[in-house]
Amino acid sequence: MDGSIGCMVNGASLAMATMVLIMLSGNQKWFLDLGGRSRWSQRERWASSLGLSTLLREINPELIVITCIGHLLRLAAEEACQALPRHFDFMVQETHRWFSQSTKPQIEYAKVHKTLSGKMPTKIVKLSNIRRLVRLQAVDATLDQRDALKLHFQITESNKERCYTASQLYRMYCTLENKLFLTFLSNSLKGVMAISYFNPKTSILSNSLRM
């Protein structure tokens, strides 16, 4: 702990990039990696990183601790996703599964989507609790194609005998509250990703090196 700048990092690439910045500024580096395949829970890891910042400043008051805000936001997003209504995950996951098991539903849906919008539909990716970008892509694709998906499942429900999945999905896409929830979730994820891509401490350090 005799370095002048302490970095709590998660990931080798981020550690190497930060190390180069610190060395270019003429300071000694010191790293504490709290990421990786740790058995700690997300909440414990987050609390540990915040507590260690305070502890390190008590040992060395002049120590500059750079917190990786993107990692903290990822943990917060993962925790928030655990509290999502279960029917929302069902709606997005079952929609993805519906088109991934056979090409016939894909062909039928493509015709419906092209009739309504004049273009081919965007693929609905599998929902992910960990990767924010993947979850955002799944949410946006579902939200943008809501009308076409609703019509597709309505047609499927009427053509096939007692198709429970199509019936459930049709009713979910008809519900206005689900559309509002998808819109809210999409805007929230975009905000989190925008903040995680901008780290003011890193920007300040980078600007100081250019002077």
N, C-alpha and C positions, 0 to 999 in steps of 0.2 A: 504493500500500500504506500510505497514511497514515490509513486508517480505524481504528476501534477494534474492529470486529467483522468477521471475514472469513467468508464463506459459500461453500462449494463446492457448487453446486446443479446439478440436472439438470431442465430444464423451465421454461418461462416462468411458469406459474401458481405453481409453488413459489417461484420467485425473487421474484415480486411479493408473495406472502404474507409471506415472510420479511423482505423489505425494509420492509414496513409495521410489523412487530413491532420491528425494529431502530430505526426512526425514532421510534416511540412511546416507546421506552426512552431516547430522548435521545442516541443514539450515531450516529456516522457509519457509513455502509454501505460495503462493498467486496465485490464478487462476482467469482468465477472459475467460469465455466460449463464443466464437463468433459463435459457430455452432448452432445445433438444428434446430427447426422449425421457424427460423427467416423469417421475411417478406423482409429482405434486399435482394437486387439483388446480384448475385455472384461478380460482379465488385465492388459494394459498400462494401461488406464484406471483400474482398481482400484488398482494399484500406484502410479500417478501421484498419485492423490488422497491416499493415505496418506503418500507421500513429501513432498508439498507441505505437508501439515499440519505436519510437522517443520520444514521449511524456513521457513515463515511464522512459526513461533514463535521461531526463531532471529533473524529480522529484527526482529520485534516481540514480545518475551516476554509482553506484556500482551494480545496479540491473542486473542480468543475465536474458535475455529474450530468451526463447527457442521457436522458431517458428516451428510449425508442417509442415514440407515441403511437406509431402504427401498430406495434405489438399490443400495447394496452388497449387500443381501440378494437383490435381483433378479439381480444378476450372479452371485452364488453359486448361485442356483437354476438359472440357465441353464447354468452349468458342470456342475452335478450332473446335469442332464437329458441332457447329452451322453454321460454314462457309463451311462445306463440300458440294460438288455439289449434287443437289437434286437427280440426276439420280443414284448416288452411293447408297444412302439410299434406293431408290426404288428397285435397283437390289438385295441388300441383304435382305431387308424386304419381297419382293415378293417371293424370293426364299424360305425363311422360311415359308411364308404363303402357298406356293404351296404344300409343303409336310406336313403341319400341319392340313390341312382341310380334308384330306382323306388318307386312307392307300393304295389305288390303286397306286397313283404316287410314294409312298415310295417303293412299291414292284417292280414297273417298273424300277425305278432309281437304286435300289439295284442290279438288274440284269445287268444293263449297267456298273455300277461301278465295280462289281465283275469281269465282263468280261475284263475290262481294267486293273485293278490293282490286281485282285485275292483275294480281301478282301472286307468286308462290309464297306459301307460309314460311315463317322462320322456325327453325327446329327448336323445340322445347327441351332444354337440357335437364339433366337429373338434378334434383334439389340437393344442396349441400349446406350443412350447418357450420362448416369450418371455413370454406372459401367464400368470402363476401362477394367476389366478382361473379362466381358461378350462381350463387343464390340470386343476385341482382339480375343476371341474364335470364334465369328461370322465371322470376317474377315479372320482368318487363315483357318477355315473350308471351306469357299467359295473359297479362293485362292488355297488351296491344291487340291480341287476337281473340279477345273475350267474345265479341259478337259472333265471329265465325265458329268458335268452339261451341258456343251455346247452340247455334243452329245445327252443327254437326251432331252433337249428342241428342238433340231433339229428334232429328231424322233417324238416328240409330235406334233410339228408344222406340220409335213408332214402327220401324221395320223389323226389328228383332223381337223374338218372344221373351218377354220378361227379363230384359237385360238390366240387372240391378245396378251395375257400375255406371252404365250410360245414363240411367235414370237419376242416380245420385249426383253425378257430375252436371247433368243438365239443370237440376234444381239449384246446385251451388252457383253455377254461372248466371242463373236468373236472379240471385239474391243481390240486391244493391249494396248491402253491408259488406259483402265479400269484395266487391269492386272498390269500395272506399278503402277497405283495409289493404288491398293490394297497392293502391295508389299511395297510401301513407307509408307502407313498407318500402316501396320503391324510392320515394323521396328521402326517407331516412337512411337507407343504404347508400344512396348517392352522396348524401352529406357526410357520412362516416368515411367513405372512400376518399372524398375530396380533402378532408382534414388529414387523413392518414398519409396522403401523398405530399402534404406540405408540413415540414417540421421547421418551425421558426428558429430553433436553436442551431440546427444544422445549417440553415441558410445564413445565419449571422456568422458562424464559424467560417463558412465558405467565402463569404464576402470579405472577411478580415484577412483571409489568406491572399486575396487578390490585391490588397492595398500594398 
